[in-house]
């Protein structure tokens, strides 16, 4: 294969396909605090990210029912009314949705973290979060 003409770019010892730089990361952000979802829209801004927000678990599940493969990553809060983040992630996984999940929450006890680990959650970070850390985490999980 001729890497020079194939759409691959040499970086160190790895070849990266150029389309990765052009790919849009589709994110579903779920938090009952509007200030958090607005913040996520500003943090994950630009042509690289497309953020859809839901202010509760029921709205998020309805969006996922309509389009289960519409998102590359789901960002979930733990403490929400009606369904906790753990209950929401459990409902998502029971529907067979394998989208990568990141939990961003101020309520990450050891028991909660263990529950998430058992449901294939890809990362957990505490609130308040570092903006560049969250952006970097989304990029690592998705790309």
N, C-alpha and C positions, 0 to 999 in steps of 0.2 A: 504494500500500500504506500502510495506517495503522500506522506503527511503534509507536505508543503501545499498541495492542491486539494486536500480532502476536506477542508473546513475545520481541521484540528490545528491547535496552536501549541507549540512546545513551551512548557513551563517547567524548569528544572528537569526532573526525569519523568514528568507526566505530560500527557497530551490532553488538553481540555477542548472540548468541542465549543466552537465560538457561539453557538446558539444559547449556551448557558447565560451569557451576558445579556441576551435579549429576552430571556424567559421571564414572564410575569408570575410572581408568587401570589396565588389566590388564598386569602386568609379570611377565616370566620372568627371574629373576636366576640366572646360572650362575657359580659359583665353587667351587673345590675346598677353600677354607678356610671351615669352618663359621662362624667369627667374622665373616667378611665378609657371608655371606648373612643371619646373624642381625642384623648392623648394618643391612643394607638393609631388613630388615623393620621395624626401629625408625625408620629415617630416613624411609621411605616408608609412614607409618602414617596411619590415619584413613579416613574414608569415601571420600576422593578416590582412594586407591590400593588395589589388590589385588595382593599380591606372592606369586608362586609361586616356590619355589627348587629348584634342581637342583645337586647337588654334583659333577657331571661332565658332559662333553659327551654321552655316550651316553644318560644319563637325560634330558637336555634334548631330544635328537633324538627320543627315544621319546615325550615329551610333545607335541612338535610334529607327530609322525606322527599321533597320535590327534586332534589339534585344531590344524591349521596356522594357523587364523585366530583362535585363542583369546586372543592377546596384542596389546596396542597397542605395546609396546616390549619389546625383549630387551636385558638388560644382561649383557655377556660379559667374563670375565677372559681375559687373553692366555695366561698360563703355567698350564697344567693338565696332568695326566698323560694319556697316550694321544692326545688331540687338543689342539692348541693352539687359542687363540681364533681365529686366522686360519683354521685348518682347519675349525673348527666353523662359522664364518660362511660359509665356502665351501660346506660341506655344506648349510647352511640355504638359501642362495641357489640352489644346484643343485636343490633341491626346489621351487623356485618360490615360496618364502615371501618376501614383500616387507615384512614387519614392520620397523619402524624399529629400528635397533640402536645401542646406546651401548656403547663399550668403556671399562671402568674397570680400569686395570692399572698396576702398577709397572714393567712391561716394555714400554715403548713406544719402541722404536728408530725411526730414520727409515725403515728398510726395512719394519718392521712397520706403521707408519702409512701408508706408500705402498700396501702390500698391502690394508689396510682401505679406503682411499679408492677403490681399484679395485673394491670389492665393495659400494659404496653404504652404508657405515657412516655414520650421521648425526652422531656425535660421539665424541670420545675424550678422557678425562680421566685424569690420573695418580692413583695411590694414593700416599699417603693422600689422600682426597678431602675437600673442604669440603662439609659436609652441606647447607647452603643452596644452594650452587652445583649440587650434584647434583639436588636437588629442582627448582630452577629450570630446569635443563637438561632434565629429564624433562618438565616442563610445556611448555617451548618446543617440544620435539620432537613431543609428542603433541597438544597443543592449539594 
